[in-house]
Every structure is written in structure tokens, then in C-alpha cells.
């Protein structure tokens, strides 16, 4: 992989990392507001069911985003180490595969 291609992948990963961090912050803030608001006593069972469903789906999304963030950080570390785009046995990962999935690992 050329230094130019490596730089392009690094930029893609950093851009995605920033977007994920912003989304994690937004969801975390939303969940905190839901928890704070849920302290209010409301007898509407439908409301509480909807709130619980939203909270569970947000938590699942948050977990998925955090896992992706870990994978991005691993990929960025491999770039620093000079092992990005290579399998553990040293063979090159086809550039097309990395373009389709910059987080691909063998």
C-alpha cells in the first residue's frame, strides 16, 4: 500500500471516529435526560413502555458504536505500527477489500 493510500485510510478512519464520538456523546446525553426525567411520577403505562423501548434501543446502539470505536482505534494503531492493510502472516489485504471495509482484519 502506498503512503498516499495509507493517508487516505487514516483520514477516513479519523473522520468516522469523530462522527462516532459525537453520536456517542449525543446518545449518552439523551439517555441521561431520560433517566433524569423518569424520576417524575407519571401514571401513563404507555409512556413508560415507550420510554423503556427507546432507552433499550439507544443502549444497544451505544454499545454498537462503542465497539466500532474500539475497532477504529485498533486500525489507527495498526497504521502507526505499519501493519495496517496486512494480515498477521504479513500478506497484503486487497485494497478493494479495505475500501469496502476499512476496519477489515484477517
DSSP file (Angstrom, degrees, kcal/mol; ACC not computed):
  #  RESIDUE AA STRUCTURE BP1 BP2  ACC     N-H-->O    O-->H-N    N-H-->O    O-->H-N    TCO  KAPPA ALPHA  PHI   PSI    X-CA   Y-CA   Z-CA
    1    1 A X              0   0    0      0, 0.0     2,-0.1     0, 0.0     0, 0.0   0.000 360.0 360.0 360.0 135.7    0.0    0.0    0.0
    2    2 A X     >  -     0   0    0      1,-0.1     4,-2.4     4,-0.0     5,-0.2  -0.360 360.0-114.3 -76.1 157.7    1.3    3.4   -0.9
    3    3 A X  H  > S+     0   0    0      1,-0.2     4,-2.3     2,-0.2     5,-0.1   0.864 118.5  55.2 -58.5 -35.0    1.9    6.1    1.6
    4    4 A X  H  > S+     0   0    0      2,-0.2     4,-2.1     1,-0.2    -1,-0.2   0.924 108.7  46.3 -63.5 -45.0   -0.9    8.1   -0.1
    5    5 A X  H  > S+     0   0    0      2,-0.2     4,-2.3     1,-0.2    -2,-0.2   0.906 111.4  52.3 -64.4 -41.0   -3.4    5.3    0.2
    6    6 A X  H  X S+     0   0    0     -4,-2.4     4,-2.2     1,-0.2    -1,-0.2   0.908 109.1  49.9 -60.9 -42.6   -2.4    4.8    3.8
    7    7 A X  H  X S+     0   0    0     -4,-2.3     4,-2.3     2,-0.2    -1,-0.2   0.887 108.6  53.2 -63.1 -40.2   -3.0    8.5    4.5
    8    8 A X  H  X S+     0   0    0     -4,-2.1     4,-2.2     2,-0.2    -2,-0.2   0.912 109.9  47.3 -62.6 -43.1   -6.4    8.3    2.8
    9    9 A X  H  X S+     0   0    0     -4,-2.3     4,-2.6     2,-0.2    -2,-0.2   0.894 110.0  53.1 -66.3 -38.4   -7.5    5.4    5.0
   10   10 A X  H  X S+     0   0    0     -4,-2.2     4,-2.6     1,-0.2    -2,-0.2   0.916 109.7  48.5 -61.2 -43.0   -6.2    7.2    8.1
   11   11 A X  H  X S+     0   0    0     -4,-2.3     4,-2.3     2,-0.2    -2,-0.2   0.902 111.1  50.1 -64.3 -41.3   -8.4   10.3    7.1
   12   12 A X  H  X S+     0   0    0     -4,-2.2     4,-2.3     2,-0.2    -2,-0.2   0.933 113.4  46.2 -60.3 -46.8  -11.4    8.0    6.6
   13   13 A X  H  X S+     0   0    0     -4,-2.6     4,-2.6     1,-0.2    -2,-0.2   0.900 112.6  49.1 -65.7 -42.0  -10.9    6.4   10.0
   14   14 A X  H  X S+     0   0    0     -4,-2.6     4,-2.2     2,-0.2    -1,-0.2   0.885 111.2  50.3 -65.8 -38.3  -10.4    9.7   11.8
   15   15 A X  H  X S+     0   0    0     -4,-2.3     4,-2.0     2,-0.2    -2,-0.2   0.924 113.3  45.2 -65.1 -44.3  -13.5   11.2   10.2
   16   16 A X  H  X S+     0   0    0     -4,-2.3     4,-2.6     2,-0.2    -2,-0.2   0.889 110.7  54.9 -65.9 -39.0  -15.6    8.2   11.2
   17   17 A X  H  X S+     0   0    0     -4,-2.6     4,-2.6     1,-0.2    -2,-0.2   0.923 108.3  48.3 -59.5 -45.1  -14.1    8.2   14.7
   18   18 A X  H  X S+     0   0    0     -4,-2.2     4,-2.2     1,-0.2    -1,-0.2   0.918 111.7  49.4 -62.3 -44.3  -15.1   11.9   15.2
   19   19 A X  H  X S+     0   0    0     -4,-2.0     4,-2.2     1,-0.2    -1,-0.2   0.902 112.3  48.0 -62.8 -41.8  -18.6   11.2   13.9
   20   20 A X  H  X S+     0   0    0     -4,-2.6     4,-3.1     2,-0.2     5,-0.2   0.921 109.8  52.0 -66.0 -43.9  -19.0    8.2   16.3
   21   21 A X  H  X S+     0   0    0     -4,-2.6     4,-2.2     1,-0.2    -1,-0.2   0.900 111.3  47.8 -60.1 -40.3  -17.7   10.1   19.3
   22   22 A X  H  X S+     0   0    0     -4,-2.2     4,-2.2     2,-0.2    -1,-0.2   0.898 113.0  48.0 -65.8 -40.6  -20.2   12.9   18.6
   23   23 A X  H  X S+     0   0    0     -4,-2.2     4,-2.7     2,-0.2     5,-0.2   0.900 110.7  51.1 -67.9 -40.5  -23.0   10.3   18.2
   24   24 A X  H  X S+     0   0    0     -4,-3.1     4,-2.7     1,-0.2     5,-0.2   0.921 110.8  49.3 -60.9 -43.9  -22.0    8.6   21.5
   25   25 A X  H  X S+     0   0    0     -4,-2.2     4,-2.2    -5,-0.2    -2,-0.2   0.914 112.1  48.3 -61.7 -43.0  -22.0   11.9   23.3
   26   26 A X  H  X S+     0   0    0     -4,-2.2     4,-2.3     2,-0.2    -2,-0.2   0.925 114.1  44.7 -64.8 -45.9  -25.4   12.7   21.9
   27   27 A X  H  X S+     0   0    0     -4,-2.7     4,-2.9     2,-0.2     5,-0.2   0.907 112.6  52.1 -66.2 -41.3  -27.0    9.4   22.8
   28   28 A X  H  X S+     0   0    0     -4,-2.7     4,-2.3    -5,-0.2    -1,-0.2   0.912 110.8  47.9 -60.9 -42.2  -25.4    9.4   26.3
   29   29 A X  H  X S+     0   0    0     -4,-2.2     4,-2.4    -5,-0.2    -1,-0.2   0.920 111.8  50.0 -63.7 -43.8  -26.8   12.9   26.9
   30   30 A X  H  X S+     0   0    0     -4,-2.3     4,-2.2     1,-0.2    -2,-0.2   0.911 111.0  48.8 -61.6 -43.9  -30.2   11.7   25.7
   31   31 A X  H  X S+     0   0    0     -4,-2.9     4,-2.5     2,-0.2    -1,-0.2   0.900 110.5  51.1 -64.1 -40.2  -30.1    8.6   28.0
   32   32 A X  H  X S+     0   0    0     -4,-2.3     4,-2.7    -5,-0.2    -2,-0.2   0.917 110.0  49.7 -63.1 -42.4  -29.1   10.8   30.9
   33   33 A X  H  X S+     0   0    0     -4,-2.4     4,-2.9     2,-0.2    -1,-0.2   0.891 110.2  51.0 -63.6 -38.6  -32.0   13.2   30.2
   34   34 A X  H  X S+     0   0    0     -4,-2.2     4,-2.3     2,-0.2    -2,-0.2   0.917 111.3  47.6 -63.9 -42.4  -34.4   10.2   30.1
   35   35 A X  H  < S+     0   0    0     -4,-2.5     4,-0.5     2,-0.2    -2,-0.2   0.930 114.2  46.4 -64.9 -44.4  -33.1    8.9   33.4
   36   36 A X  H >< S+     0   0    0     -4,-2.7     3,-1.0     1,-0.2    -2,-0.2   0.919 115.8  45.7 -61.9 -43.8  -33.4   12.3   35.0
   37   37 A X  H >< S+     0   0    0     -4,-2.9     3,-1.9     1,-0.2    -1,-0.2   0.817 101.5  66.8 -70.4 -30.3  -36.9   12.8   33.5
   38   38 A X  T 3< S+     0   0    0     -4,-2.3    -1,-0.2     1,-0.3     4,-0.2   0.620  82.9  75.5 -69.7 -10.4  -38.0    9.3   34.5
   39   39 A X  T <  S+     0   0    0     -3,-1.0    -1,-0.3    -4,-0.5     2,-0.3   0.715  76.0  95.4 -70.7 -18.7  -37.8   10.4   38.2
   40   40 A X  S <  S-     0   0    0     -3,-1.9     2,-0.7    -4,-0.2    -3,-0.0  -0.543  86.2-119.4 -72.3 134.4  -41.0   12.3   37.6
   41   41 A X        +     0   0    0     -2,-0.3     2,-0.4     2,-0.0    -2,-0.1  -0.667  42.8 165.7 -82.1 115.7  -44.0   10.2   38.6
   42   42 A X        -     0   0    0     -2,-0.7     6,-0.1    -4,-0.2    -2,-0.0  -0.995  29.8-155.4-129.6 135.6  -46.3    9.6   35.7
   43   43 A X        +     0   0    0     -2,-0.4     2,-1.0     4,-0.0     3,-0.1   0.361  58.2 117.1 -92.9   6.2  -49.1    7.0   35.7
   44   44 A X     >  -     0   0    0      1,-0.2     4,-1.9     2,-0.1     5,-0.2  -0.647  44.3-170.7 -79.9 102.3  -49.1    6.6   31.9
   45   45 A X  H  > S+     0   0    0     -2,-1.0     4,-2.2     1,-0.2    -1,-0.2   0.865  85.0  54.5 -62.6 -38.5  -48.1    3.0   31.3
   46   46 A X  H  > S+     0   0    0      1,-0.2     4,-2.5     2,-0.2    -1,-0.2   0.915 106.6  51.7 -62.5 -43.7  -47.9    3.5   27.6
   47   47 A X  H  > S+     0   0    0      1,-0.2     4,-2.5     2,-0.2    -1,-0.2   0.930 110.9  47.3 -58.1 -46.6  -45.4    6.4   28.1
   48   48 A X  H  X S+     0   0    0     -4,-1.9     4,-2.4     1,-0.2    -1,-0.2   0.870 110.8  51.8 -66.5 -36.2  -43.2    4.3   30.4
   49   49 A X  H  X S+     0   0    0     -4,-2.2     4,-2.2     2,-0.2    -1,-0.2   0.918 111.8  46.5 -65.2 -42.9  -43.3    1.4   27.9
   50   50 A X  H  X S+     0   0    0     -4,-2.5     4,-2.6     2,-0.2    -2,-0.2   0.906 111.9  51.2 -64.9 -41.3  -42.2    3.7   25.1
   51   51 A X  H  X S+     0   0    0     -4,-2.5     4,-2.5     2,-0.2    -2,-0.2   0.906 110.5  49.0 -62.3 -42.8  -39.5    5.3   27.3
   52   52 A X  H  X S+     0   0    0     -4,-2.4     4,-2.5     2,-0.2    -2,-0.2   0.909 111.4  49.3 -64.3 -42.7  -38.2    1.8   28.2
   53   53 A X  H  X S+     0   0    0     -4,-2.2     4,-2.4     2,-0.2     5,-0.2   0.926 112.5  47.4 -63.2 -45.5  -38.1    0.7   24.5
   54   54 A X  H  X S+     0   0    0     -4,-2.6     4,-2.7     1,-0.2     5,-0.2   0.924 112.2  50.3 -60.7 -44.5  -36.3    3.9   23.5
   55   55 A X  H  X S+     0   0    0     -4,-2.5     4,-2.3     1,-0.2    -2,-0.2   0.916 111.5  47.6 -61.4 -44.7  -33.8    3.5   26.3
   56   56 A X  H  X S+     0   0    0     -4,-2.5     4,-2.0     2,-0.2    -1,-0.2   0.898 113.6  46.9 -65.5 -41.0  -33.1   -0.1   25.4
   57   57 A X  H  X S+     0   0    0     -4,-2.4     4,-2.4     2,-0.2    -2,-0.2   0.890 112.5  50.2 -69.9 -37.4  -32.6    0.7   21.6
   58   58 A X  H  X S+     0   0    0     -4,-2.7     4,-2.7    -5,-0.2    -2,-0.2   0.903 110.2  50.4 -64.2 -40.0  -30.4    3.6   22.5
   59   59 A X  H  X S+     0   0    0     -4,-2.3     4,-2.2    -5,-0.2    -2,-0.2   0.892 110.5  49.3 -65.7 -38.7  -28.3    1.4   24.8
   60   60 A X  H  X S+     0   0    0     -4,-2.0     4,-2.2     2,-0.2    -2,-0.2   0.915 113.0  47.0 -65.5 -42.7  -27.9   -1.2   22.0
   61   61 A X  H  X S+     0   0    0     -4,-2.4     4,-2.6     2,-0.2    -2,-0.2   0.906 110.4  53.0 -64.3 -41.3  -26.9    1.5   19.5
   62   62 A X  H  X S+     0   0    0     -4,-2.7     4,-2.4     1,-0.2    -2,-0.2   0.909 108.7  49.5 -60.2 -43.8  -24.5    2.9   22.0
   63   63 A X  H  X S+     0   0    0     -4,-2.2     4,-2.2     2,-0.2    -1,-0.2   0.918 111.0  49.6 -61.9 -44.2  -22.9   -0.5   22.5
   64   64 A X  H  X S+     0   0    0     -4,-2.2     4,-2.1     1,-0.2    -2,-0.2   0.911 111.9  48.3 -61.9 -43.4  -22.5   -1.0   18.8
   65   65 A X  H  X S+     0   0    0     -4,-2.6     4,-2.3     1,-0.2    -1,-0.2   0.891 110.1  51.5 -65.0 -39.9  -20.9    2.5   18.3
   66   66 A X  H  X S+     0   0    0     -4,-2.4     4,-1.9     2,-0.2    -1,-0.2   0.891 109.3  50.5 -65.1 -38.7  -18.5    1.8   21.2
   67   67 A X  H  X S+     0   0    0     -4,-2.2     4,-2.0     2,-0.2    -2,-0.2   0.903 110.9  49.0 -64.3 -41.0  -17.5   -1.5   19.6
   68   68 A X  H  X S+     0   0    0     -4,-2.1     4,-2.4     1,-0.2    -2,-0.2   0.886 108.0  54.4 -65.4 -37.9  -16.9    0.3   16.3
   69   69 A X  H  X S+     0   0    0     -4,-2.3     4,-2.5     2,-0.2    -1,-0.2   0.897 107.0  50.7 -62.4 -40.5  -14.8    2.9   18.0
   70   70 A X  H  X S+     0   0    0     -4,-1.9     4,-2.1     2,-0.2    -1,-0.2   0.918 110.6  49.4 -61.9 -43.7  -12.6    0.2   19.5
   71   71 A X  H  X S+     0   0    0     -4,-2.0     4,-2.2     2,-0.2    -2,-0.2   0.883 110.4  50.5 -64.2 -38.9  -12.1   -1.3   16.0
   72   72 A X  H  X S+     0   0    0     -4,-2.4     4,-2.8     2,-0.2     5,-0.2   0.926 109.3  50.6 -64.4 -44.6  -11.3    2.2   14.6
   73   73 A X  H  X S+     0   0    0     -4,-2.5     4,-2.0     1,-0.2    -2,-0.2   0.882 109.9  50.8 -61.8 -37.5   -8.7    2.8   17.3
   74   74 A X  H  X S+     0   0    0     -4,-2.1     4,-2.2     2,-0.2    -1,-0.2   0.923 110.9  48.7 -63.4 -43.6   -7.1   -0.7   16.6
   75   75 A X  H  X S+     0   0    0     -4,-2.2     4,-1.9     1,-0.2    -2,-0.2   0.910 110.7  50.0 -63.7 -42.5   -7.0    0.2   12.9
   76   76 A X  H  X S+     0   0    0     -4,-2.8     4,-2.0     1,-0.2    -1,-0.2   0.874 109.7  51.8 -63.9 -36.3   -5.4    3.6   13.7
   77   77 A X  H  X S+     0   0    0     -4,-2.0     4,-2.3    -5,-0.2    -1,-0.2   0.900 107.2  52.6 -65.8 -40.3   -2.8    1.8   15.9
   78   78 A X  H  X>S+     0   0    0     -4,-2.2     5,-2.4     1,-0.2     6,-1.3   0.866 106.4  54.1 -63.8 -34.9   -2.0   -0.6   13.0
   79   79 A X  H ><5S+     0   0    0     -4,-1.9     3,-0.7     4,-0.2    -1,-0.2   0.943 109.8  47.0 -61.7 -46.6   -1.4    2.4   10.8
   80   80 A X  H 3<5S+     0   0    0     -4,-2.0    -2,-0.2     1,-0.2    -1,-0.2   0.875 114.2  47.3 -61.9 -37.4    1.1    3.8   13.3
   81   81 A X  H 3<5S-     0   0    0     -4,-2.3    -1,-0.2    -5,-0.1    -2,-0.2   0.598 112.6-119.1 -81.4 -10.7    2.8    0.4   13.6
   82   82 A X  T <<5S+     0   0    0     -4,-1.0    -3,-0.2    -3,-0.7    -4,-0.1   0.680  88.1 105.2  80.9  17.9    2.9    0.0    9.9
   83   83 A X    > < +     0   0    0     -5,-2.4     3,-1.4    -6,-0.2    -4,-0.2   0.393  40.5 122.1-110.2   1.8    0.8   -3.2    9.9
   84   84 A X  T 3  S+     0   0    0     -6,-1.3     3,-0.1     1,-0.2    21,-0.1  -0.423  76.5  24.5 -65.9 137.5   -2.4   -1.7    8.5
   85   85 A X  T 3  S+     0   0    0      1,-0.3     8,-3.1    19,-0.3     2,-0.4   0.585 105.8 100.6  85.0  10.7   -3.6   -3.5    5.4
   86   86 A X  B <   -A   92   0A   0     -3,-1.4    -1,-0.3     6,-0.3    20,-0.3  -0.963  68.1-127.3-129.1 146.5   -1.7   -6.6    6.2
   87   87 A X    >   -     0   0    0      4,-3.2     3,-2.1    -2,-0.4     6,-0.0  -0.345  40.3 -98.8 -77.7 169.3   -2.8  -10.0    7.7
   88   88 A X  T 3  S+     0   0    0      1,-0.3    -1,-0.1     2,-0.1    -2,-0.0   0.791 126.3  56.7 -62.0 -27.3   -1.0  -11.4   10.7
   89   89 A X  T 3  S-     0   0    0      2,-0.1    -1,-0.3     1,-0.0    -2,-0.0   0.436 122.5-107.2 -84.9   2.4    1.1  -13.6    8.4
   90   90 A X  S <  S+     0   0    0     -3,-2.1    -2,-0.1     1,-0.3     2,-0.1   0.334  73.0 138.7  93.7  -7.4    2.2  -10.5    6.5
   91   91 A X        -     0   0    0      1,-0.1    -4,-3.2    -5,-0.1    -1,-0.3  -0.446  57.7-107.8 -72.4 147.1    0.2  -10.9    3.3
   92   92 A X  B     -A   86   0A   0     -6,-0.2     2,-0.4    -2,-0.1    -6,-0.3  -0.501  22.1-130.6 -76.0 138.3   -1.4   -7.8    1.9
   93   93 A X        -     0   0    0     -8,-3.1     5,-0.1    -2,-0.2    -1,-0.1  -0.763  38.7-100.8 -83.4 131.3   -5.1   -7.3    2.2
   94   94 A X    >>  -     0   0    0     -2,-0.4     4,-1.6     1,-0.2     3,-0.8  -0.279  24.6-130.3 -55.5 135.6   -6.5   -6.3   -1.2
   95   95 A X  H 3> S+     0   0    0      1,-0.3     4,-2.4     2,-0.2     5,-0.2   0.823 107.0  60.1 -58.5 -33.6   -7.1   -2.6   -1.4
   96   96 A X  H 3> S+     0   0    0      1,-0.2     4,-1.8     2,-0.2    -1,-0.3   0.883 103.6  50.8 -62.3 -38.6  -10.7   -3.2   -2.7
   97   97 A X  H <> S+     0   0    0     -3,-0.8     4,-2.0     1,-0.2    -1,-0.2   0.899 111.4  47.5 -66.7 -40.7  -11.5   -5.1    0.5
   98   98 A X  H  < S+     0   0    0     -4,-1.6    -2,-0.2     2,-0.2    -1,-0.2   0.845 108.7  54.3 -70.3 -33.1  -10.2   -2.2    2.6
   99   99 A X  H  < S+     0   0    0     -4,-2.4     3,-0.3     1,-0.2    -1,-0.2   0.890 112.1  44.6 -65.2 -37.3  -12.1    0.3    0.6
  100  100 A X  H  < S+     0   0    0     -4,-1.8     2,-0.2     1,-0.3    -2,-0.2   0.846 136.6  11.4 -73.6 -34.0  -15.3   -1.7    1.2
  101  101 A X    ><  -     0   0    0     -4,-2.0     3,-2.4    -5,-0.1    -1,-0.3  -0.725  62.0-172.5-147.9  90.8  -14.4   -2.1    4.9
  102  102 A X  T 3  S+     0   0    0     -3,-0.3   -17,-0.1     1,-0.3    -4,-0.1   0.644  89.3  57.7 -60.7 -13.1  -11.5    0.0    6.3
  103  103 A X  T 3  S+     0   0    0     -5,-0.1    -1,-0.3     2,-0.1    -5,-0.1   0.362  77.3 135.3 -96.1   4.5  -11.8   -2.0    9.6
  104  104 A X    <   -     0   0    0     -3,-2.4     2,-0.3    -7,-0.2   -19,-0.3  -0.264  29.4-179.5 -60.0 134.7  -11.2   -5.4    7.9
  105  105 A X              0   0    0    -21,-0.1   -18,-0.1   -20,-0.1    -2,-0.1  -0.985 360.0 360.0-131.8 145.4   -8.7   -7.6    9.6
  106  106 A X              0   0    0     -2,-0.3   -19,-0.1   -20,-0.3    -2,-0.1   0.435 360.0 360.0 -87.0 360.0   -7.6  -11.1    8.6
